[in-house]
Amino acid sequence: METIKTFIQNFLQAEATASDALVKPNLEDYNQKLEIMNSFCVPELHNKFGMMPRRQLWSDELYENWKDAPSANPRLIYKISQYQDANYGAVYVVYVSGSNPNEMFYLYGECVFVATINEELKIVKNYTFGDDMLIKKKFETPQGLADISFETLKKPISIERYLKPEDDEDAMEHYETDI
């Protein structure tokens, strides 16, 4: 699991780096950093983490407002569960915080599925932790490959927990469950 954790940490750092570049007046640099971030994902997930390629700059005022902003923090990793899937072999579900966490509140934000595609680790699915009905938060709004989901994965064969999302009751309930 250390390989998966390192892969995700590298992705999360690439995401934070692209986020920082988004608010700098250099389109080429931002688009290159976004490409690096996208390289961790299958094509179906390119530009699905809140950033898209830009063709023109925003107003000078926006860049001026953001010029002294601190660098974005990479998301936090809460838990990694390993599954065995008939189509993809080893699949890892990694539960992470929302983007740019401040390390004062520990909340789930998303989870990503990682599998080996053409002999390379790739993020193949992404779910948001939320609740459209405002009753109980759960993982919703999937994006990515259509033939893999929580429903296709069976019981995990291994789970590593790193950090508790203790500021969210629904997240803690999920975190403590062996899924």
KEPA-594588 format. One record per residue (C-alpha): residue number from 0; y negated, x negated, z negated. Coordinates in nm, 3 decimals. Layout:
<sites>
<site NUM,<Y,X,Z>>
...
</sites>
This chain:
<sites>
<site 0,<0.000,0.000,0.000>>
<site 1,<-0.230,-0.298,-0.039>>
<site 2,<-0.250,-0.325,0.341>>
<site 3,<-0.357,0.041,0.366>>
<site 4,<-0.611,0.001,0.087>>
<site 5,<-0.761,-0.303,0.261>>
<site 6,<-0.768,-0.119,0.596>>
<site 7,<-0.952,0.176,0.438>>
<site 8,<-1.192,-0.051,0.248>>
<site 9,<-1.277,-0.221,0.580>>
<site 10,<-1.332,0.119,0.744>>
<site 11,<-1.549,0.241,0.456>>
<site 12,<-1.758,-0.077,0.474>>
<site 13,<-1.797,-0.032,0.852>>
<site 14,<-1.909,0.326,0.787>>
<site 15,<-2.170,0.213,0.532>>
<site 16,<-2.291,-0.061,0.769>>
<site 17,<-2.329,0.188,1.055>>
<site 18,<-2.513,0.424,0.821>>
<site 19,<-2.759,0.147,0.731>>
<site 20,<-2.813,0.065,1.099>>
<site 21,<-2.881,0.432,1.178>>
<site 22,<-3.215,0.415,0.996>>
<site 23,<-3.330,0.089,1.158>>
<site 24,<-3.520,0.095,1.490>>
<site 25,<-3.251,-0.090,1.690>>
<site 26,<-3.034,0.142,1.900>>
<site 27,<-2.809,-0.132,2.039>>
<site 28,<-2.726,-0.262,1.691>>
<site 29,<-2.658,0.087,1.555>>
<site 30,<-2.439,0.189,1.850>>
<site 31,<-2.239,-0.136,1.822>>
<site 32,<-2.181,-0.079,1.450>>
<site 33,<-2.077,0.279,1.519>>
<site 34,<-1.828,0.150,1.779>>
<site 35,<-1.680,-0.083,1.517>>
<site 36,<-1.646,0.209,1.277>>
<site 37,<-1.486,0.423,1.548>>
<site 38,<-1.235,0.146,1.627>>
<site 39,<-1.053,0.232,1.303>>
<site 40,<-0.986,0.587,1.431>>
<site 41,<-0.797,0.764,1.706>>
<site 42,<-1.032,0.886,1.984>>
<site 43,<-1.017,1.243,1.848>>
<site 44,<-1.205,1.119,1.539>>
<site 45,<-1.471,0.910,1.710>>
<site 46,<-1.818,1.018,1.596>>
<site 47,<-1.670,1.268,1.345>>
<site 48,<-1.799,1.111,1.023>>
<site 49,<-2.158,1.229,1.047>>
<site 50,<-2.286,0.975,1.301>>
<site 51,<-2.304,0.988,1.679>>
<site 52,<-2.425,0.739,1.941>>
<site 53,<-2.802,0.747,1.988>>
<site 54,<-2.986,0.712,2.317>>
<site 55,<-3.340,0.711,2.185>>
<site 56,<-3.519,0.611,1.869>>
<site 57,<-3.650,0.855,1.614>>
<site 58,<-4.016,0.861,1.519>>
<site 59,<-4.179,0.549,1.375>>
<site 60,<-4.247,0.754,1.062>>
<site 61,<-3.875,0.799,0.993>>
<site 62,<-3.809,0.427,1.016>>
<site 63,<-4.111,0.356,0.799>>
<site 64,<-3.982,0.599,0.535>>
<site 65,<-3.641,0.429,0.531>>
<site 66,<-3.751,0.064,0.557>>
<site 67,<-3.713,-0.006,0.184>>
<site 68,<-3.407,0.211,0.123>>
<site 69,<-3.119,0.036,-0.051>>
<site 70,<-2.806,-0.031,0.150>>
<site 71,<-2.549,0.248,0.160>>
<site 72,<-2.255,0.216,-0.078>>
<site 73,<-1.908,0.240,0.074>>
<site 74,<-1.712,0.546,-0.035>>
<site 75,<-1.485,0.511,-0.338>>
<site 76,<-1.106,0.530,-0.307>>
<site 77,<-0.940,0.761,-0.560>>
<site 78,<-0.578,0.787,-0.455>>
<site 79,<-0.334,0.691,-0.178>>
<site 80,<-0.014,0.888,-0.117>>
<site 81,<0.256,0.762,0.118>>
<site 82,<0.474,1.000,0.320>>
<site 83,<0.748,0.961,0.577>>
<site 84,<0.688,1.170,0.890>>
<site 85,<0.938,1.236,1.170>>
<site 86,<0.677,1.168,1.443>>
<site 87,<0.460,0.896,1.290>>
<site 88,<0.683,0.715,1.042>>
<site 89,<0.488,0.601,0.738>>
<site 90,<0.176,0.812,0.689>>
<site 91,<-0.077,0.746,0.414>>
<site 92,<-0.320,1.005,0.283>>
<site 93,<-0.624,0.839,0.129>>
<site 94,<-0.857,1.042,-0.094>>
<site 95,<-1.216,0.917,-0.098>>
<site 96,<-1.556,1.013,-0.231>>
<site 97,<-1.839,1.158,-0.029>>
<site 98,<-2.053,0.912,0.165>>
<site 99,<-2.286,0.675,-0.020>>
<site 100,<-2.158,0.741,-0.374>>
<site 101,<-2.383,0.635,-0.659>>
<site 102,<-2.098,0.555,-0.901>>
<site 103,<-2.244,0.794,-1.158>>
<site 104,<-2.051,1.100,-1.042>>
<site 105,<-1.688,1.077,-0.942>>
<site 106,<-1.618,1.351,-0.688>>
<site 107,<-1.375,1.391,-0.399>>
<site 108,<-1.542,1.412,-0.061>>
<site 109,<-1.275,1.375,0.204>>
<site 110,<-0.928,1.250,0.274>>
<site 111,<-0.804,1.061,0.576>>
<site 112,<-0.452,1.024,0.713>>
<site 113,<-0.356,0.673,0.826>>
<site 114,<-0.061,0.600,1.056>>
<site 115,<0.049,0.329,1.296>>
<site 116,<-0.040,0.412,1.657>>
<site 117,<0.057,0.161,1.929>>
<site 118,<0.131,-0.097,1.659>>
<site 119,<-0.214,-0.060,1.499>>
<site 120,<-0.322,0.120,1.186>>
<site 121,<-0.550,0.413,1.276>>
<site 122,<-0.712,0.701,1.096>>
<site 123,<-0.549,1.003,1.261>>
<site 124,<-0.676,1.300,1.059>>
<site 125,<-0.971,1.382,0.835>>
<site 126,<-1.019,1.671,0.591>>
<site 127,<-1.327,1.767,0.391>>
<site 128,<-1.293,1.866,0.025>>
<site 129,<-1.487,2.187,-0.009>>
<site 130,<-1.472,2.560,-0.034>>
<site 131,<-1.618,2.799,0.220>>
<site 132,<-1.570,3.094,-0.016>>
<site 133,<-1.708,2.914,-0.324>>
<site 134,<-1.400,3.003,-0.528>>
<site 135,<-1.187,2.687,-0.552>>
<site 136,<-1.238,2.363,-0.365>>
<site 137,<-0.954,2.240,-0.147>>
<site 138,<-0.911,2.028,0.163>>
<site 139,<-1.044,2.222,0.462>>
<site 140,<-1.196,2.169,0.805>>
<site 141,<-0.939,1.930,0.955>>
<site 142,<-1.028,1.705,1.245>>
<site 143,<-0.810,1.463,1.439>>
<site 144,<-0.460,1.481,1.583>>
<site 145,<-0.325,1.835,1.596>>
<site 146,<0.042,1.755,1.528>>
<site 147,<-0.003,1.616,1.177>>
<site 148,<-0.136,1.795,0.871>>
<site 149,<-0.071,1.864,0.506>>
<site 150,<0.182,2.123,0.625>>
<site 151,<0.385,1.872,0.831>>
<site 152,<0.406,1.616,0.551>>
<site 153,<0.671,1.671,0.288>>
<site 154,<0.697,1.517,-0.058>>
<site 155,<0.524,1.180,-0.104>>
<site 156,<0.747,0.878,-0.152>>
<site 157,<0.481,0.676,-0.332>>
<site 158,<0.142,0.738,-0.495>>
<site 159,<-0.117,0.492,-0.620>>
<site 160,<-0.412,0.617,-0.824>>
<site 161,<-0.721,0.399,-0.857>>
<site 162,<-1.010,0.604,-0.991>>
<site 163,<-1.033,0.955,-1.138>>
<site 164,<-1.270,1.209,-0.976>>
<site 165,<-1.345,1.325,-1.329>>
<site 166,<-1.671,1.504,-1.253>>
<site 167,<-1.500,1.780,-1.055>>
<site 168,<-1.237,2.005,-1.212>>
<site 169,<-1.074,2.100,-0.878>>
<site 170,<-1.060,1.736,-0.768>>
<site 171,<-0.904,1.630,-1.100>>
<site 172,<-0.639,1.901,-1.068>>
<site 173,<-0.555,1.772,-0.720>>
<site 174,<-0.571,1.406,-0.825>>
<site 175,<-0.317,1.457,-1.101>>
<site 176,<-0.076,1.648,-0.876>>
<site 177,<0.196,1.442,-0.707>>
<site 178,<0.082,1.514,-0.353>>
</sites>
